[in-house]
Amino acid sequence: MTTLLTTRDIARLVAVRGLPHILDQLVQRLEADFRRWPEFDKTPRVASHSQEGVIELMPIADAAHYSFKYVNGHPKNTRAGLPTVMAFGVLADVATGRPELLSELTLTTAMRTAATSVMAARALARTGSRTMALIGNGAQSEFQALAFHHLLGITEIRLFDIDADATTKLLHNLAGVHGLKLIVCRSTAEAVKGADIVTTVTADKTNATILTPEMIEPGMHVNGVGGDCPGKTELHPGVLRAARVFVEYEPQSRIEGDLQQMPADFPVTELWRVLRGEAAGRQAASDITVFDSVGFAIEDFSALCVLRDAARELGLGESIALIPAMADPKDLFGELRMAVPASAVPVAAPAIDTRRVEAAVA
């Protein structure tokens, strides 16, 4: 049997464990998996692009487990009452191919993306960072805000979105969070000024320039989260040129990240090398660092493992017959008779040419 986790199960998990605890678990698992990066069979995600958006498959495997995520990105979906991003994923046993877990990943993607941002900031931002600018106050914004507040000690977040209703929604959802000051700003430039960390989480599928060089100050760390497919960027090329740039999986980031604007020889460092101590992260307090985050399959692998373990511990989810459980593994056809009595399944007798039978016997 395969365990199915729905959005209700994820909400129940957060209610029982608390979002800060879940985010912390995700960061811990992410760091552990990034540190064993060479153990994974990796490939850039497979994307099908249209004028309105993109649908992607994100596969990855280690020696024990294989996972994939189905995910879309359609910025205009909100006009039709649908999320911009919708996702589900599978975690399977490599030895047999048996799917162990089928889970929603829409809510989970927002949590794992925020956890990945925190993981990068721990490695790259200045020690003692307390102020963050959050540009883009849509579906992922609360998760980013809470992850940085609870796990990195951010106490002040400066907010800006061209959609004032999105900012109002964020303020409502985060009202009463102890020790977190939220400041609404009139522009990106106002929000960014003096911030230790800048996180951009915008959704439009355009070559935008959310951050420009004159906004960047020495010592800033930038999490560029929204530029995540061809033709979709947030950072002016000058921001990248002024910074030390870090990515998840370079072959994918060259195509999909803000890095797509830069020449093929523009230097970047994969984050796993920093976490393993094989490459330097921030080298001075005045360094400008950029994490050009596009989202990579290892992050969903980590999230699915966390969900699997939590489901077992808390008894979450439903066991479903996603694949047949056969007494005789070779009798697949026999599974067609499982749902109804055999007498109710008409099977036409094959026509037999008796003359051929007699000839064969002779």
Stockholm file with secondary structure:
# STOCKHOLM 1.0

chainA/1-362         MTTLLTTRDIARLVAVRGLPHILDQLVQRLEADFRRWPEFDKTPRVASHSQEGVIELMPIADAAHYSFKYVNGHPKNTRAGLPTVMAFGVLADVATGRPELLSELTLTTAMRTAATSVMAARALARTGSRTMALIGNGAQSEFQALAFHHLLGITEIRLFDIDADATTKLLHNLAGVHGLKLIVCRSTAEAVKGADIVTTVTADKTNATILTPEMIEPGMHVNGVGGDCPGKTELHPGVLRAARVFVEYEPQSRIEGDLQQMPADFPVTELWRVLRGEAAGRQAASDITVFDSVGFAIEDFSALCVLRDAARELGLGESIALIPAMADPKDLFGELRMAVPASAVPVAAPAIDTRRVEAAVA
#=GR chainA/1-362 SS CEEEECHHHHHHHHHHHCHHHHHHHHHHHHHHHHHTGGGSBCCCCEEEECSSCEEEEEEEECSSEEEEEEEEECGGGGGGTCCSCCEEEEEEETTTCCEEEEEECHHHHHHHHHHHHHHHHHHHSCTTCCEEEEECCSTTHHHHHHHHHHHHCCCEEEEECSCHHHHHHHHHHTTTCTTCEEEECSSHHHHHTTCSEEEECCCCSSEEEEECGGGCCTTCEEEECSCCBTTBEEECHHHHHTSEEEESCHHHHHHHSGGGGSCTTCCCEEHHHHHTTSSCCCCSTTCCEEEECCCCHHHHHHHHHHHHHHHHHHTCSEEECSSCCCSSTTCCGGGGGSSSCGGGSCCCCCCCCHHHHHHHHC
#=GC SS_cons         CEEEECHHHHHHHHHHHCHHHHHHHHHHHHHHHHHTGGGSBCCCCEEEECSSCEEEEEEEECSSEEEEEEEEECGGGGGGTCCSCCEEEEEEETTTCCEEEEEECHHHHHHHHHHHHHHHHHHHSCTTCCEEEEECCSTTHHHHHHHHHHHHCCCEEEEECSCHHHHHHHHHHTTTCTTCEEEECSSHHHHHTTCSEEEECCCCSSEEEEECGGGCCTTCEEEECSCCBTTBEEECHHHHHTSEEEESCHHHHHHHSGGGGSCTTCCCEEHHHHHTTSSCCCCSTTCCEEEECCCCHHHHHHHHHHHHHHHHHHTCSEEECSSCCCSSTTCCGGGGGSSSCGGGSCCCCCCCCHHHHHHHHC
//
